Amino acid sequence: MGKLTVDLCGITLDNPVIPASGTFGFGYEFAELYDINCLGTFSFKGTTKEPRFGNPTPRIAECTAGMINAVGLQNPGVDAVIAEELPKLAGVFRKPVMANVSGFSVEEYAETCGKLDGQPQVGWLEVNVSCPNVHGGGMSFGVDPQAAACVVRAVKAVTTKPVIVKLSPNVTDIVAIAKACEEAGADGLSLINTLLGMRIDLRTRRPVIANTMGGFSGPAIFPVALRMVYQVAHAVAIPVVGMGGVSSAEDVLEMMLAGAAAVEVGTANLIDPFACKKIIDDLPRAMKAYNISSLSEIIKGVR
């Protein structure tokens, strides 16, 4: 059997498969279906300083080979996550968990990350910079190198655990954003977040999503995600977590050959709650088929 272990910012994972934020809740929901300790880790639901109800419905739309969502970061707020969600998770998950954090100001990011940094269950902080900057005209932090770097510096100032910055693909040059985050002190990068998309109902002649547009994800975006992971991984020296349309063991291998140290699986979990377990169980077969003895040795295998 091939060696599945990988290193992510100094923490060893039993395998590189990580359910992506927003597709795996706070973990214990899936623990009712199977032992989630088979996962490398998982990124829990995006957490903000204050509770958020999310966007109006409908906020999900099906697409060919994918889906659009505009959930709007619905979550109970960081204090409730610490007081209620993490204790539940501790009963079913023995490994460090990745805490996904969103914010609408630099101060919000720092405060939320500072609180989660103090939780022993949290191994990494995944900072989503795709949120609108309320003090910057509503433009996403992740589309401007300086704004993204500002968030990274503020978070690093109040944390001791690895900070992984989740990058938006809705930019002209994702490498420039990645380099700015690295220079500001990021310990790792994860990409890609969803692409911006929309659908129109031909009967009503109105957008399907109440919010008009939303995040497009699923197998259809895999080639775009793979390209961006390749570009970023070969431009920075810090680890990259690849995601975007991953739905098979072969997809995981492709992402790692492109440079990903670990791989997140998102939309596939919403289609099949056993998706990540199936991918992990299938990795040894795929590795054997392509003569791979160790996953950690194929990272950046494509030049």
C-alpha positions, 0 to 999 in steps of 0.5 A: 500500500502506498504512503498517504501521509502528507505534511501541512504547515508542520502538522502531519495528515494521515491523508491529504483529503479535507472536506471544504468549508461550507460542505461539512458543517461542524463535522459531527453531522457527518459523524452520524454516517461514518467515522470521520477520523478517516479524514486528513482533517476538515475545514468547518463552516465559515465562522464570523464574529457575529451570528449571520442568518445568511442570504434570502432564499432561494440560494442554491441553483443546479448547473451542468456539472456543478451548482451555484450557491449564495448561502451568505455565510450563515453561522452562529458566530464565533462565541457560539462555535466555541461554546457549543459546536467545538465541544460536540466535535470533540466527542467525535473527532480526535484530530486537529480541525481547520477553522474557516474564518470570514470577516467584513473588516480587518478588525473582525478577522483579527478578533475572530481568529484570535478567539479560535487560535486559543482553542486546542482543537483548532490546528489551522486557521483558514482565512477566507479573504473573499468577503466584501470589505465594508471599509473599502467600498464593498470590494472583496479583500481577496481581489486587492494584494494590499487588502489581502496582505493587511488581513494576513498581518492583522491575523498573524499578529494575534495568532500562533497557529498556521494561517492558511489564506483562502484565495478567490479565483475572481481576480485578474492575477491570482499569483499577485494576491498569493505572493502578497499574502506570503510576504505578509506572513501567511503560512499557507494558501488554499484555492480556489474559492468559488467562481462567480456565476448565475442562472436565469429561470426561463419561465419567470425570466428572473435570476434563479438565485434571490441574490442574483449571483452566487458561487459556482462550484463542482466538477465543471471548474476543476480545470480552472482550479488546477491551473490556478493551483499550478500557477500559485504553487510554482510561484510561492514557497509556502504550502498550497491546499488545492480545491475546486471540483475535486470528486475522485482519487484521480482528481486528488492526484492531479491536484498534488502533481500540480503542487497541492500539499493537500486537497479539499473536497467541496461540492461532492460532499453535497451530492454524496455525504460519503464522497470523502470517505470513498475518495480516501478508500480509493486512493491506494488503488489510484496510486498503484495504477499510476505507480505512485508509492508516496503522495508527499513525493509527487507534489509539484510533480509537473514542471 
